[in-house]
Amino acid sequence: MNAPEFREIELQIREEKLLRIKWDEKRRRSMEKQWYRAKMERPRINYIPKGLSMDYEEEYSKYLMQEVSFEPRDNDDFTSLLRLLER
């Protein structure tokens, strides 16, 4: 156990564990952001199939209230909201 080869392998294993923990944390944060942004409904205002009708006032009010009540936590959230509004 005191051999330099053993210590070298032990150091490599420790580094791999730290990298795995780091990537797991990054993946978890990414999933959390994705879930947070997915809460926003996409508007159904742009296309109505023939023969169906919808209440535009209700759809627009739901869409606008969603935009007003959304509070971006960082710059990525803000740009995501901006892209949604541009669509």
PDB file with one MODEL, atoms N, CA, C and O in Angstrom:
MODEL        1
ATOM      1  N   MET A   1       0.816  -1.202   0.000  1.00  0.00           N
ATOM      2  CA  MET A   1       0.000   0.000   0.000  1.00  0.00           C
ATOM      3  C   MET A   1       0.856   1.260   0.000  1.00  0.00           C
ATOM      4  O   MET A   1       0.384   2.335  -0.372  1.00  0.00           O
ATOM      5  N   ASN A   2       2.079   1.134   0.406  1.00  0.00           N
ATOM      6  CA  ASN A   2       2.960   2.301   0.415  1.00  0.00           C
ATOM      7  C   ASN A   2       3.725   2.454  -0.896  1.00  0.00           C
ATOM      8  O   ASN A   2       4.524   3.378  -1.044  1.00  0.00           O
ATOM      9  N   ALA A   3       3.490   1.575  -1.824  1.00  0.00           N
ATOM     10  CA  ALA A   3       4.195   1.638  -3.104  1.00  0.00           C
ATOM     11  C   ALA A   3       3.728   2.856  -3.896  1.00  0.00           C
ATOM     12  O   ALA A   3       2.557   3.229  -3.820  1.00  0.00           O
ATOM     13  N   PRO A   4       4.627   3.479  -4.652  1.00  0.00           N
ATOM     14  CA  PRO A   4       4.239   4.670  -5.436  1.00  0.00           C
ATOM     15  C   PRO A   4       3.179   4.353  -6.498  1.00  0.00           C
ATOM     16  O   PRO A   4       2.347   5.202  -6.817  1.00  0.00           O
ATOM     17  N   GLU A   5       3.211   3.140  -7.039  1.00  0.00           N
ATOM     18  CA  GLU A   5       2.209   2.777  -8.040  1.00  0.00           C
ATOM     19  C   GLU A   5       0.812   2.756  -7.427  1.00  0.00           C
ATOM     20  O   GLU A   5      -0.154   3.216  -8.035  1.00  0.00           O
ATOM     21  N   PHE A   6       0.720   2.213  -6.211  1.00  0.00           N
ATOM     22  CA  PHE A   6      -0.566   2.149  -5.525  1.00  0.00           C
ATOM     23  C   PHE A   6      -1.090   3.551  -5.240  1.00  0.00           C
ATOM     24  O   PHE A   6      -2.272   3.832  -5.443  1.00  0.00           O
ATOM     25  N   ARG A   7      -0.215   4.424  -4.773  1.00  0.00           N
ATOM     26  CA  ARG A   7      -0.622   5.801  -4.475  1.00  0.00           C
ATOM     27  C   ARG A   7      -1.060   6.532  -5.753  1.00  0.00           C
ATOM     28  O   ARG A   7      -1.995   7.333  -5.727  1.00  0.00           O
ATOM     29  N   GLU A   8      -0.383   6.252  -6.856  1.00  0.00           N
ATOM     30  CA  GLU A   8      -0.745   6.871  -8.123  1.00  0.00           C
ATOM     31  C   GLU A   8      -2.137   6.423  -8.573  1.00  0.00           C
ATOM     32  O   GLU A   8      -2.944   7.245  -9.006  1.00  0.00           O
ATOM     33  N   ILE A   9      -2.412   5.143  -8.472  1.00  0.00           N
ATOM     34  CA  ILE A   9      -3.731   4.613  -8.843  1.00  0.00           C
ATOM     35  C   ILE A   9      -4.805   5.160  -7.907  1.00  0.00           C
ATOM     36  O   ILE A   9      -5.902   5.506  -8.344  1.00  0.00           O
ATOM     37  N   GLU A  10      -4.484   5.234  -6.627  1.00  0.00           N
ATOM     38  CA  GLU A  10      -5.427   5.772  -5.645  1.00  0.00           C
ATOM     39  C   GLU A  10      -5.749   7.240  -5.965  1.00  0.00           C
ATOM     40  O   GLU A  10      -6.897   7.667  -5.841  1.00  0.00           O
ATOM     41  N   LEU A  11      -4.741   8.000  -6.373  1.00  0.00           N
ATOM     42  CA  LEU A  11      -4.940   9.397  -6.745  1.00  0.00           C
ATOM     43  C   LEU A  11      -5.828   9.505  -7.994  1.00  0.00           C
ATOM     44  O   LEU A  11      -6.694  10.377  -8.056  1.00  0.00           O
ATOM     45  N   GLN A  12      -5.624   8.644  -8.971  1.00  0.00           N
ATOM     46  CA  GLN A  12      -6.458   8.647 -10.178  1.00  0.00           C
ATOM     47  C   GLN A  12      -7.914   8.340  -9.845  1.00  0.00           C
ATOM     48  O   GLN A  12      -8.823   8.983 -10.369  1.00  0.00           O
ATOM     49  N   ILE A  13      -8.132   7.368  -8.983  1.00  0.00           N
ATOM     50  CA  ILE A  13      -9.497   7.007  -8.584  1.00  0.00           C
ATOM     51  C   ILE A  13     -10.169   8.178  -7.867  1.00  0.00           C
ATOM     52  O   ILE A  13     -11.340   8.471  -8.106  1.00  0.00           O
ATOM     53  N   ARG A  14      -9.427   8.837  -6.994  1.00  0.00           N
ATOM     54  CA  ARG A  14      -9.968   9.983  -6.269  1.00  0.00           C
ATOM     55  C   ARG A  14     -10.345  11.108  -7.243  1.00  0.00           C
ATOM     56  O   ARG A  14     -11.394  11.734  -7.088  1.00  0.00           O
ATOM     57  N   GLU A  15      -9.499  11.364  -8.238  1.00  0.00           N
ATOM     58  CA  GLU A  15      -9.791  12.397  -9.229  1.00  0.00           C
ATOM     59  C   GLU A  15     -11.028  12.031 -10.056  1.00  0.00           C
ATOM     60  O   GLU A  15     -11.849  12.898 -10.352  1.00  0.00           O
ATOM     61  N   GLU A  16     -11.164  10.770 -10.424  1.00  0.00           N
ATOM     62  CA  GLU A  16     -12.333  10.336 -11.181  1.00  0.00           C
ATOM     63  C   GLU A  16     -13.610  10.502 -10.371  1.00  0.00           C
ATOM     64  O   GLU A  16     -14.644  10.896 -10.910  1.00  0.00           O
ATOM     65  N   LYS A  17     -13.542  10.203  -9.076  1.00  0.00           N
ATOM     66  CA  LYS A  17     -14.716  10.378  -8.214  1.00  0.00           C
ATOM     67  C   LYS A  17     -15.117  11.847  -8.140  1.00  0.00           C
ATOM     68  O   LYS A  17     -16.302  12.177  -8.195  1.00  0.00           O
ATOM     69  N   LEU A  18     -14.118  12.733  -8.015  1.00  0.00           N
ATOM     70  CA  LEU A  18     -14.414  14.161  -7.954  1.00  0.00           C
ATOM     71  C   LEU A  18     -15.029  14.654  -9.268  1.00  0.00           C
ATOM     72  O   LEU A  18     -15.964  15.454  -9.265  1.00  0.00           O
ATOM     73  N   LEU A  19     -14.495  14.167 -10.382  1.00  0.00           N
ATOM     74  CA  LEU A  19     -15.069  14.540 -11.677  1.00  0.00           C
ATOM     75  C   LEU A  19     -16.504  14.047 -11.820  1.00  0.00           C
ATOM     76  O   LEU A  19     -17.363  14.767 -12.329  1.00  0.00           O
ATOM     77  N   ARG A  20     -16.763  12.823 -11.373  1.00  0.00           N
ATOM     78  CA  ARG A  20     -18.112  12.267 -11.446  1.00  0.00           C
ATOM     79  C   ARG A  20     -19.084  13.089 -10.602  1.00  0.00           C
ATOM     80  O   ARG A  20     -20.204  13.368 -11.032  1.00  0.00           O
ATOM     81  N   ILE A  21     -18.659  13.471  -9.414  1.00  0.00           N
ATOM     82  CA  ILE A  21     -19.507  14.293  -8.543  1.00  0.00           C
ATOM     83  C   ILE A  21     -19.778  15.644  -9.203  1.00  0.00           C
ATOM     84  O   ILE A  21     -20.901  16.147  -9.171  1.00  0.00           O
ATOM     85  N   LYS A  22     -18.738  16.222  -9.800  1.00  0.00           N
ATOM     86  CA  LYS A  22     -18.877  17.515 -10.465  1.00  0.00           C
ATOM     87  C   LYS A  22     -19.859  17.432 -11.631  1.00  0.00           C
ATOM     88  O   LYS A  22     -20.705  18.313 -11.784  1.00  0.00           O
ATOM     89  N   TRP A  23     -19.761  16.389 -12.453  1.00  0.00           N
ATOM     90  CA  TRP A  23     -20.659  16.241 -13.596  1.00  0.00           C
ATOM     91  C   TRP A  23     -22.089  15.929 -13.157  1.00  0.00           C
ATOM     92  O   TRP A  23     -23.043  16.391 -13.784  1.00  0.00           O
ATOM     93  N   ASP A  24     -22.242  15.161 -12.100  1.00  0.00           N
ATOM     94  CA  ASP A  24     -23.584  14.884 -11.580  1.00  0.00           C
ATOM     95  C   ASP A  24     -24.261  16.161 -11.100  1.00  0.00           C
ATOM     96  O   ASP A  24     -25.452  16.371 -11.329  1.00  0.00           O
ATOM     97  N   GLU A  25     -23.489  17.006 -10.434  1.00  0.00           N
ATOM     98  CA  GLU A  25     -24.030  18.271  -9.945  1.00  0.00           C
ATOM     99  C   GLU A  25     -24.413  19.176 -11.123  1.00  0.00           C
ATOM    100  O   GLU A  25     -25.461  19.821 -11.105  1.00  0.00           O
ATOM    101  N   LYS A  26     -23.564  19.212 -12.127  1.00  0.00           N
ATOM    102  CA  LYS A  26     -23.856  20.029 -13.308  1.00  0.00           C
ATOM    103  C   LYS A  26     -25.105  19.521 -14.029  1.00  0.00           C
ATOM    104  O   LYS A  26     -25.930  20.317 -14.479  1.00  0.00           O
ATOM    105  N   ARG A  27     -25.244  18.203 -14.139  1.00  0.00           N
ATOM    106  CA  ARG A  27     -26.412  17.617 -14.787  1.00  0.00           C
ATOM    107  C   ARG A  27     -27.678  17.901 -13.979  1.00  0.00           C
ATOM    108  O   ARG A  27     -28.734  18.168 -14.553  1.00  0.00           O
ATOM    109  N   ARG A  28     -27.575  17.844 -12.663  1.00  0.00           N
ATOM    110  CA  ARG A  28     -28.718  18.120 -11.805  1.00  0.00           C
ATOM    111  C   ARG A  28     -29.181  19.573 -11.963  1.00  0.00           C
ATOM    112  O   ARG A  28     -30.380  19.842 -12.044  1.00  0.00           O
ATOM    113  N   ARG A  29     -28.212  20.516 -12.006  1.00  0.00           N
ATOM    114  CA  ARG A  29     -28.566  21.916 -12.186  1.00  0.00           C
ATOM    115  C   ARG A  29     -29.207  22.153 -13.553  1.00  0.00           C
ATOM    116  O   ARG A  29     -30.148  22.937 -13.679  1.00  0.00           O
ATOM    117  N   SER A  30     -28.693  21.476 -14.565  1.00  0.00           N
ATOM    118  CA  SER A  30     -29.254  21.600 -15.905  1.00  0.00           C
ATOM    119  C   SER A  30     -30.691  21.085 -15.944  1.00  0.00           C
ATOM    120  O   SER A  30     -31.562  21.719 -16.539  1.00  0.00           O
ATOM    121  N   MET A  31     -30.938  19.951 -15.322  1.00  0.00           N
ATOM    122  CA  MET A  31     -32.293  19.390 -15.274  1.00  0.00           C
ATOM    123  C   MET A  31     -33.235  20.319 -14.505  1.00  0.00           C
ATOM    124  O   MET A  31     -34.399  20.477 -14.873  1.00  0.00           O
ATOM    125  N   GLU A  32     -32.724  20.928 -13.440  1.00  0.00           N
ATOM    126  CA  GLU A  32     -33.542  21.847 -12.647  1.00  0.00           C
ATOM    127  C   GLU A  32     -33.928  23.067 -13.483  1.00  0.00           C
ATOM    128  O   GLU A  32     -35.075  23.511 -13.435  1.00  0.00           O
ATOM    129  N   LYS A  33     -32.977  23.615 -14.252  1.00  0.00           N
ATOM    130  CA  LYS A  33     -33.288  24.751 -15.124  1.00  0.00           C
ATOM    131  C   LYS A  33     -34.305  24.359 -16.181  1.00  0.00           C
ATOM    132  O   LYS A  33     -35.240  25.107 -16.465  1.00  0.00           O
ATOM    133  N   GLN A  34     -34.118  23.194 -16.753  1.00  0.00           N
ATOM    134  CA  GLN A  34     -35.036  22.725 -17.785  1.00  0.00           C
ATOM    135  C   GLN A  34     -36.446  22.573 -17.220  1.00  0.00           C
ATOM    136  O   GLN A  34     -37.419  22.955 -17.871  1.00  0.00           O
ATOM    137  N   TRP A  35     -36.561  22.021 -16.022  1.00  0.00           N
ATOM    138  CA  TRP A  35     -37.871  21.860 -15.384  1.00  0.00           C
ATOM    139  C   TRP A  35     -38.494  23.226 -15.087  1.00  0.00           C
ATOM    140  O   TRP A  35     -39.694  23.423 -15.278  1.00  0.00           O
ATOM    141  N   TYR A  36     -37.670  24.164 -14.618  1.00  0.00           N
ATOM    142  CA  TYR A  36     -38.148  25.507 -14.271  1.00  0.00           C
ATOM    143  C   TYR A  36     -38.708  26.218 -15.500  1.00  0.00           C
ATOM    144  O   TYR A  36     -39.749  26.869 -15.421  1.00  0.00           O
ATOM    145  N   ARG A  37     -38.024  26.095 -16.629  1.00  0.00           N
ATOM    146  CA  ARG A  37     -38.477  26.751 -17.851  1.00  0.00           C
ATOM    147  C   ARG A  37     -39.653  26.018 -18.484  1.00  0.00           C
ATOM    148  O   ARG A  37     -40.463  26.633 -19.177  1.00  0.00           O
ATOM    149  N   ALA A  38     -39.753  24.730 -18.256  1.00  0.00           N
ATOM    150  CA  ALA A  38     -40.840  23.954 -18.862  1.00  0.00           C
ATOM    151  C   ALA A  38     -42.185  24.262 -18.214  1.00  0.00           C
ATOM    152  O   ALA A  38     -43.232  23.909 -18.757  1.00  0.00           O
ATOM    153  N   LYS A  39     -42.160  24.916 -17.063  1.00  0.00           N
ATOM    154  CA  LYS A  39     -43.415  25.273 -16.404  1.00  0.00           C
ATOM    155  C   LYS A  39     -44.225  26.253 -17.239  1.00  0.00           C
ATOM    156  O   LYS A  39     -45.449  26.306 -17.121  1.00  0.00           O
ATOM    157  N   MET A  40     -43.556  27.024 -18.074  1.00  0.00           N
ATOM    158  CA  MET A  40     -44.254  28.011 -18.890  1.00  0.00           C
ATOM    159  C   MET A  40     -44.963  27.312 -20.042  1.00  0.00           C
ATOM    160  O   MET A  40     -44.349  26.546 -20.784  1.00  0.00           O
ATOM    161  N   GLU A  41     -46.238  27.576 -20.185  1.00  0.00           N
ATOM    162  CA  GLU A  41     -47.009  26.993 -21.284  1.00  0.00           C
ATOM    163  C   GLU A  41     -46.665  27.698 -22.584  1.00  0.00           C
ATOM    164  O   GLU A  41     -46.385  28.897 -22.600  1.00  0.00           O
ATOM    165  N   ARG A  42     -46.688  26.960 -23.644  1.00  0.00           N
ATOM    166  CA  ARG A  42     -46.500  27.559 -24.965  1.00  0.00           C
ATOM    167  C   ARG A  42     -47.862  28.047 -25.463  1.00  0.00           C
ATOM    168  O   ARG A  42     -48.864  27.347 -25.314  1.00  0.00           O
ATOM    169  N   PRO A  43     -47.903  29.225 -26.044  1.00  0.00           N
ATOM    170  CA  PRO A  43     -49.201  29.744 -26.505  1.00  0.00           C
ATOM    171  C   PRO A  43     -49.736  28.951 -27.688  1.00  0.00           C
ATOM    172  O   PRO A  43     -48.974  28.472 -28.528  1.00  0.00           O
ATOM    173  N   ARG A  44     -51.069  28.819 -27.742  1.00  0.00           N
ATOM    174  CA  ARG A  44     -51.720  28.124 -28.859  1.00  0.00           C
ATOM    175  C   ARG A  44     -52.438  29.148 -29.729  1.00  0.00           C
ATOM    176  O   ARG A  44     -53.476  28.837 -30.313  1.00  0.00           O
ATOM    177  N   ILE A  45     -51.919  30.330 -29.823  1.00  0.00           N
ATOM    178  CA  ILE A  45     -52.600  31.422 -30.486  1.00  0.00           C
ATOM    179  C   ILE A  45     -52.327  31.421 -31.989  1.00  0.00           C
ATOM    180  O   ILE A  45     -53.158  31.899 -32.761  1.00  0.00           O
ATOM    181  N   ASN A  46     -51.206  30.905 -32.411  1.00  0.00           N
ATOM    182  CA  ASN A  46     -50.777  31.076 -33.793  1.00  0.00           C
ATOM    183  C   ASN A  46     -51.519  30.199 -34.799  1.00  0.00           C
ATOM    184  O   ASN A  46     -51.551  30.555 -35.977  1.00  0.00           O
ATOM    185  N   TYR A  47     -52.111  29.083 -34.408  1.00  0.00           N
ATOM    186  CA  TYR A  47     -52.759  28.198 -35.376  1.00  0.00           C
ATOM    187  C   TYR A  47     -54.011  27.584 -34.768  1.00  0.00           C
ATOM    188  O   TYR A  47     -53.975  27.005 -33.683  1.00  0.00           O
ATOM    189  N   ILE A  48     -55.125  27.722 -35.493  1.00  0.00           N
ATOM    190  CA  ILE A  48     -56.384  27.107 -35.066  1.00  0.00           C
ATOM    191  C   ILE A  48     -56.868  26.237 -36.218  1.00  0.00           C
ATOM    192  O   ILE A  48     -57.111  26.750 -37.310  1.00  0.00           O
ATOM    193  N   PRO A  49     -57.013  24.941 -36.003  1.00  0.00           N
ATOM    194  CA  PRO A  49     -57.493  24.072 -37.085  1.00  0.00           C
ATOM    195  C   PRO A  49     -58.886  24.489 -37.558  1.00  0.00           C
ATOM    196  O   PRO A  49     -59.677  25.046 -36.798  1.00  0.00           O
ATOM    197  N   LYS A  50     -59.160  24.207 -38.818  1.00  0.00           N
ATOM    198  CA  LYS A  50     -60.429  24.585 -39.421  1.00  0.00           C
ATOM    199  C   LYS A  50     -61.590  23.927 -38.666  1.00  0.00           C
ATOM    200  O   LYS A  50     -61.551  22.732 -38.371  1.00  0.00           O
ATOM    201  N   GLY A  51     -62.597  24.703 -38.365  1.00  0.00           N
ATOM    202  CA  GLY A  51     -63.772  24.181 -37.689  1.00  0.00           C
ATOM    203  C   GLY A  51     -63.723  24.336 -36.179  1.00  0.00           C
ATOM    204  O   GLY A  51     -64.749  24.157 -35.523  1.00  0.00           O
ATOM    205  N   LEU A  52     -62.588  24.657 -35.610  1.00  0.00           N
ATOM    206  CA  LEU A  52     -62.496  24.848 -34.160  1.00  0.00           C
ATOM    207  C   LEU A  52     -62.507  26.331 -33.850  1.00  0.00           C
ATOM    208  O   LEU A  52     -62.070  27.152 -34.657  1.00  0.00           O
ATOM    209  N   SER A  53     -63.004  26.660 -32.692  1.00  0.00           N
ATOM    210  CA  SER A  53     -62.987  28.058 -32.267  1.00  0.00           C
ATOM    211  C   SER A  53     -62.349  28.130 -30.894  1.00  0.00           C
ATOM    212  O   SER A  53     -62.275  27.136 -30.171  1.00  0.00           O
ATOM    213  N   MET A  54     -61.895  29.308 -30.549  1.00  0.00           N
ATOM    214  CA  MET A  54     -61.283  29.487 -29.234  1.00  0.00           C
ATOM    215  C   MET A  54     -61.541  30.899 -28.754  1.00  0.00           C
ATOM    216  O   MET A  54     -61.818  31.804 -29.541  1.00  0.00           O
ATOM    217  N   ASP A  55     -61.444  31.066 -27.456  1.00  0.00           N
ATOM    218  CA  ASP A  55     -61.638  32.367 -26.848  1.00  0.00           C
ATOM    219  C   ASP A  55     -60.284  33.079 -26.806  1.00  0.00           C
ATOM    220  O   ASP A  55     -59.440  32.780 -25.962  1.00  0.00           O
ATOM    221  N   TYR A  56     -60.091  34.026 -27.731  1.00  0.00           N
ATOM    222  CA  TYR A  56     -58.810  34.717 -27.815  1.00  0.00           C
ATOM    223  C   TYR A  56     -58.501  35.496 -26.544  1.00  0.00           C
ATOM    224  O   TYR A  56     -57.350  35.556 -26.112  1.00  0.00           O
ATOM    225  N   GLU A  57     -59.515  36.084 -25.954  1.00  0.00           N
ATOM    226  CA  GLU A  57     -59.298  36.870 -24.738  1.00  0.00           C
ATOM    227  C   GLU A  57     -58.721  35.989 -23.636  1.00  0.00           C
ATOM    228  O   GLU A  57     -57.782  36.382 -22.944  1.00  0.00           O
ATOM    229  N   GLU A  58     -59.282  34.810 -23.481  1.00  0.00           N
ATOM    230  CA  GLU A  58     -58.786  33.891 -22.452  1.00  0.00           C
ATOM    231  C   GLU A  58     -57.356  33.437 -22.753  1.00  0.00           C
ATOM    232  O   GLU A  58     -56.512  33.409 -21.858  1.00  0.00           O
ATOM    233  N   GLU A  59     -57.086  33.083 -24.004  1.00  0.00           N
ATOM    234  CA  GLU A  59     -55.750  32.604 -24.374  1.00  0.00           C
ATOM    235  C   GLU A  59     -54.694  33.690 -24.200  1.00  0.00           C
ATOM    236  O   GLU A  59     -53.626  33.441 -23.641  1.00  0.00           O
ATOM    237  N   TYR A  60     -54.997  34.902 -24.682  1.00  0.00           N
ATOM    238  CA  TYR A  60     -54.036  35.994 -24.544  1.00  0.00           C
ATOM    239  C   TYR A  60     -53.837  36.382 -23.091  1.00  0.00           C
ATOM    240  O   TYR A  60     -52.715  36.680 -22.681  1.00  0.00           O
ATOM    241  N   SER A  61     -54.915  36.384 -22.297  1.00  0.00           N
ATOM    242  CA  SER A  61     -54.766  36.761 -20.885  1.00  0.00           C
ATOM    243  C   SER A  61     -53.919  35.740 -20.136  1.00  0.00           C
ATOM    244  O   SER A  61     -53.088  36.106 -19.305  1.00  0.00           O
ATOM    245  N   LYS A  62     -54.129  34.450 -20.433  1.00  0.00           N
ATOM    246  CA  LYS A  62     -53.310  33.417 -19.797  1.00  0.00           C
ATOM    247  C   LYS A  62     -51.834  33.571 -20.198  1.00  0.00           C
ATOM    248  O   LYS A  62     -50.933  33.467 -19.366  1.00  0.00           O
ATOM    249  N   TYR A  63     -51.618  33.819 -21.477  1.00  0.00           N
ATOM    250  CA  TYR A  63     -50.262  33.982 -21.997  1.00  0.00           C
ATOM    251  C   TYR A  63     -49.569  35.200 -21.386  1.00  0.00           C
ATOM    252  O   TYR A  63     -48.417  35.114 -20.960  1.00  0.00           O
ATOM    253  N   LEU A  64     -50.267  36.324 -21.345  1.00  0.00           N
ATOM    254  CA  LEU A  64     -49.659  37.545 -20.812  1.00  0.00           C
ATOM    255  C   LEU A  64     -49.423  37.466 -19.311  1.00  0.00           C
ATOM    256  O   LEU A  64     -48.405  37.952 -18.819  1.00  0.00           O
ATOM    257  N   MET A  65     -50.359  36.853 -18.571  1.00  0.00           N
ATOM    258  CA  MET A  65     -50.150  36.707 -17.124  1.00  0.00           C
ATOM    259  C   MET A  65     -48.954  35.810 -16.831  1.00  0.00           C
ATOM    260  O   MET A  65     -48.220  36.027 -15.866  1.00  0.00           O
ATOM    261  N   GLN A  66     -48.772  34.826 -17.654  1.00  0.00           N
ATOM    262  CA  GLN A  66     -47.616  33.944 -17.498  1.00  0.00           C
ATOM    263  C   GLN A  66     -46.321  34.733 -17.706  1.00  0.00           C
ATOM    264  O   GLN A  66     -45.353  34.540 -16.971  1.00  0.00           O
ATOM    265  N   GLU A  67     -46.301  35.613 -18.695  1.00  0.00           N
ATOM    266  CA  GLU A  67     -45.111  36.410 -18.971  1.00  0.00           C
ATOM    267  C   GLU A  67     -44.861  37.424 -17.861  1.00  0.00           C
ATOM    268  O   GLU A  67     -43.714  37.680 -17.492  1.00  0.00           O
ATOM    269  N   VAL A  68     -45.932  37.996 -17.333  1.00  0.00           N
ATOM    270  CA  VAL A  68     -45.780  39.001 -16.286  1.00  0.00           C
ATOM    271  C   VAL A  68     -45.336  38.369 -14.976  1.00  0.00           C
ATOM    272  O   VAL A  68     -44.519  38.950 -14.261  1.00  0.00           O
ATOM    273  N   SER A  69     -45.857  37.195 -14.648  1.00  0.00           N
ATOM    274  CA  SER A  69     -45.549  36.578 -13.366  1.00  0.00           C
ATOM    275  C   SER A  69     -44.221  35.819 -13.366  1.00  0.00           C
ATOM    276  O   SER A  69     -43.731  35.458 -12.295  1.00  0.00           O
ATOM    277  N   PHE A  70     -43.627  35.567 -14.530  1.00  0.00           N
ATOM    278  CA  PHE A  70     -42.362  34.845 -14.608  1.00  0.00           C
ATOM    279  C   PHE A  70     -41.233  35.741 -14.121  1.00  0.00           C
ATOM    280  O   PHE A  70     -41.061  36.850 -14.626  1.00  0.00           O
ATOM    281  N   GLU A  71     -40.465  35.272 -13.150  1.00  0.00           N
ATOM    282  CA  GLU A  71     -39.346  36.032 -12.618  1.00  0.00           C
ATOM    283  C   GLU A  71     -38.048  35.309 -12.956  1.00  0.00           C
ATOM    284  O   GLU A  71     -37.730  34.294 -12.336  1.00  0.00           O
ATOM    285  N   PRO A  72     -37.296  35.812 -13.923  1.00  0.00           N
ATOM    286  CA  PRO A  72     -36.049  35.137 -14.294  1.00  0.00           C
ATOM    287  C   PRO A  72     -35.045  35.172 -13.146  1.00  0.00           C
ATOM    288  O   PRO A  72     -34.871  36.194 -12.482  1.00  0.00           O
ATOM    289  N   ARG A  73     -34.394  34.040 -12.930  1.00  0.00           N
ATOM    290  CA  ARG A  73     -33.400  33.953 -11.860  1.00  0.00           C
ATOM    291  C   ARG A  73     -32.013  34.355 -12.320  1.00  0.00           C
ATOM    292  O   ARG A  73     -31.189  34.785 -11.512  1.00  0.00           O
ATOM    293  N   ASP A  74     -31.748  34.220 -13.607  1.00  0.00           N
ATOM    294  CA  ASP A  74     -30.438  34.592 -14.125  1.00  0.00           C
ATOM    295  C   ASP A  74     -30.574  35.013 -15.589  1.00  0.00           C
ATOM    296  O   ASP A  74     -31.678  35.084 -16.129  1.00  0.00           O
ATOM    297  N   ASN A  75     -29.458  35.283 -16.204  1.00  0.00           N
ATOM    298  CA  ASN A  75     -29.464  35.770 -17.581  1.00  0.00           C
ATOM    299  C   ASN A  75     -30.014  34.728 -18.550  1.00  0.00           C
ATOM    300  O   ASN A  75     -30.678  35.087 -19.523  1.00  0.00           O
ATOM    301  N   ASP A  76     -29.753  33.456 -18.306  1.00  0.00           N
ATOM    302  CA  ASP A  76     -30.261  32.401 -19.179  1.00  0.00           C
ATOM    303  C   ASP A  76     -31.783  32.353 -19.168  1.00  0.00           C
ATOM    304  O   ASP A  76     -32.411  32.175 -20.212  1.00  0.00           O
ATOM    305  N   ASP A  77     -32.372  32.512 -17.993  1.00  0.00           N
ATOM    306  CA  ASP A  77     -33.837  32.537 -17.898  1.00  0.00           C
ATOM    307  C   ASP A  77     -34.409  33.727 -18.660  1.00  0.00           C
ATOM    308  O   ASP A  77     -35.432  33.620 -19.336  1.00  0.00           O
ATOM    309  N   PHE A  78     -33.731  34.857 -18.537  1.00  0.00           N
ATOM    310  CA  PHE A  78     -34.202  36.054 -19.230  1.00  0.00           C
ATOM    311  C   PHE A  78     -34.157  35.863 -20.739  1.00  0.00           C
ATOM    312  O   PHE A  78     -35.110  36.213 -21.434  1.00  0.00           O
ATOM    313  N   THR A  79     -33.062  35.312 -21.255  1.00  0.00           N
ATOM    314  CA  THR A  79     -32.965  35.105 -22.704  1.00  0.00           C
ATOM    315  C   THR A  79     -33.972  34.053 -23.177  1.00  0.00           C
ATOM    316  O   THR A  79     -34.503  34.155 -24.283  1.00  0.00           O
ATOM    317  N   SER A  80     -34.232  33.054 -22.351  1.00  0.00           N
ATOM    318  CA  SER A  80     -35.241  32.055 -22.701  1.00  0.00           C
ATOM    319  C   SER A  80     -36.611  32.697 -22.808  1.00  0.00           C
ATOM    320  O   SER A  80     -37.350  32.417 -23.752  1.00  0.00           O
ATOM    321  N   LEU A  81     -36.960  33.542 -21.872  1.00  0.00           N
ATOM    322  CA  LEU A  81     -38.234  34.274 -21.904  1.00  0.00           C
ATOM    323  C   LEU A  81     -38.298  35.187 -23.114  1.00  0.00           C
ATOM    324  O   LEU A  81     -39.334  35.280 -23.773  1.00  0.00           O
ATOM    325  N   LEU A  82     -37.202  35.856 -23.408  1.00  0.00           N
ATOM    326  CA  LEU A  82     -37.161  36.767 -24.555  1.00  0.00           C
ATOM    327  C   LEU A  82     -37.383  35.999 -25.861  1.00  0.00           C
ATOM    328  O   LEU A  82     -38.121  36.468 -26.728  1.00  0.00           O
ATOM    329  N   ARG A  83     -36.764  34.844 -26.014  1.00  0.00           N
ATOM    330  CA  ARG A  83     -36.956  34.036 -27.217  1.00  0.00           C
ATOM    331  C   ARG A  83     -38.402  33.555 -27.343  1.00  0.00           C
ATOM    332  O   ARG A  83     -38.957  33.511 -28.441  1.00  0.00           O
ATOM    333  N   LEU A  84     -39.007  33.196 -26.204  1.00  0.00           N
ATOM    334  CA  LEU A  84     -40.400  32.767 -26.220  1.00  0.00           C
ATOM    335  C   LEU A  84     -41.314  33.902 -26.657  1.00  0.00           C
ATOM    336  O   LEU A  84     -42.254  33.686 -27.421  1.00  0.00           O
ATOM    337  N   LEU A  85     -41.043  35.109 -26.175  1.00  0.00           N
ATOM    338  CA  LEU A  85     -41.842  36.263 -26.551  1.00  0.00           C
ATOM    339  C   LEU A  85     -41.662  36.611 -28.025  1.00  0.00           C
ATOM    340  O   LEU A  85     -42.611  37.029 -28.689  1.00  0.00           O
ATOM    341  N   GLU A  86     -40.445  36.437 -28.537  1.00  0.00           N
ATOM    342  CA  GLU A  86     -40.193  36.749 -29.939  1.00  0.00           C
ATOM    343  C   GLU A  86     -40.948  35.789 -30.856  1.00  0.00           C
ATOM    344  O   GLU A  86     -41.372  36.181 -31.943  1.00  0.00           O
ATOM    345  N   ARG A  87     -41.120  34.542 -30.433  1.00  0.00           N
ATOM    346  CA  ARG A  87     -41.862  33.566 -31.245  1.00  0.00           C
ATOM    347  C   ARG A  87     -43.310  33.985 -31.333  1.00  0.00           C
ATOM    348  O   ARG A  87     -44.112  33.302 -31.970  1.00  0.00           O
TER     349      ARG A  87
ENDMDL
END
